[in-house]
Structures are given as C-alpha cells and as structure tokens.
Amino acid sequence: MTATGHAQHTLRELVTLSGVGVHSGAPVTVVCRPAPAGAGITLARADLPAARPVAARVASVTDSTRGVTLGGSNGVRTVEHLLAAAWGVGITNLHVDVDGAELPALDGSAAPFCLAFEDAGLAEQDGVLDPLAPAEPVWVQRASAWVLALPAERFRATYIVALSSAALGIQVIDVEMDRRRFVREFAPARTWGFVEELQALRAAGLARGASEENALAIGPQGYIGTPRFVDEPARHKVLDLIGDLSLLGRPLHAHVIAFGAGHALHIELARRLAG
Ligand SMILES: [Zn+2]
C-alpha cells in the first residue's frame, strides 16, 4: 500500500447497546451517533452533562491497567473493545454517549459492537486520514515484556503470549491485518484470565461484571469452558492491541511485534509513535 490517505467513515444511523461493565458490574447503555468528517471518535458521559466529551486519543488516556480509561474520573473506562470494533468496521468519526463510567462488556469481545455497527451501515465522508508510518524502529519494554514497531508498508501484528497454564503453553499470532479478517477472525475473541487472578481481582473490587458469558477462564489444566478459537487468548491480545493503537487516530503502517505485553505497553508504544 502506498502512503495515500485512508477514507473517513461514520455510522449511517444510531446504534444503542446495553450491558454491564466488566469491572464495575454496573448496568450501562451506550449510544453511538454519527459524527462529522474530521471529528474523530469522542465519548461523553450522558449521566454527567457538565463533563466535557473526551477524545479517543492517546493524550486522553489516564489509566491503562487491565483496560484503557479515557478522561479520568469524569471519563469512560474499558473503551478498547468498542474502539477495536470501530477500527475493524472502518469507522473513523463517531460520537459515543454512555450513561456510566464503564462501557458494557457484552460478550467480552468486540463482535457485538462490530455486528451493531455493520447493521447500522457506514457513510463515506470527505477528506482522508494520512497514515502514520514510523521511519525507524520504536520499542518499549518493561521487565521481560516488550512491544516493537518496525517500519512496514502496511499494518501487521505478531503477538506472543506465554500462558502460565502448562496445558496451553505459548501462543503466537502473526497476521497481515485487514478489516474483514479482523471482524471475522479476531473481533469474536473474548477477554480471558486465569482463575486464580480472577479471585484476586474480585478481592480488589475489580472484575465484578466478569462471568462465563463474557470471559474465557483458564485454569492449570487449560481452558474452563469452550474457547471460540484454539488460540483465543492470543487473538484477544491482538484485538486489544488494535483498539489501543487506534488511539493514534490515524492508520498505522508498521509491523508491531509484542511479547507478553498488555494495555500499559500498548499505550506506551502509542505515546512514542504519536510523539
Ligand atoms: Zn480486551
């Protein structure tokens, strides 16, 4: 792909989804509305009319532990799956109203957002977005985990996940990602976690909305329940990576390689790339 611009799109009509937040467990309704060309993706707290809408950009990230929060205490938590779905469907301009502090977990994946967006349909808009194409390698590292972005003609992701469950071992995904492939093969991959970590998270007041319906649990013997893909955890990591890197607000032409990483490192890489 040459470095020509990418077309902008928004939704043709409103999309409304309801569910509970994975961490808060609180019921919430999200309304996604069309937005003008050049607006990007913004989120607003419908329950806090005085709070300013927050841009889905890396500069708005206030927390990246176990999910991405934009805009602090008056902002919105766990935005990454909706953002990944917007990327997958090709939505670049969108206004999201949410009547709570966390987006709904739905089934723990990006698929329900993708389906709803596809049902509503897209409208092409004027103006193009220029890709971000790093000329040099950019990387971030914390202890043994790292993420590296190499110059490339288009977006490619390689993700290595070393699962502590001996039955599952190491999972590797390497994909030249296009939108159709993302929607089909990556968006349905659910949030996952180790059973013993889930208990610790609950003790810390997190994961209150996590259930068998919206998360894939992993125990010492492997998956508890039926995975949607044999390598569902690695696929979900790629989904999270795409949602997080979409905060660049531009298409990324790079080969991103991640080892044992998560939201915090994805966001740190995005900050360097945006830098
Ligand atoms: Zn996720």
Residues whose N, C-alpha, C, O or C-beta is under 5 A from the ligand:
A	BS01	ZN	T191 H236 D240
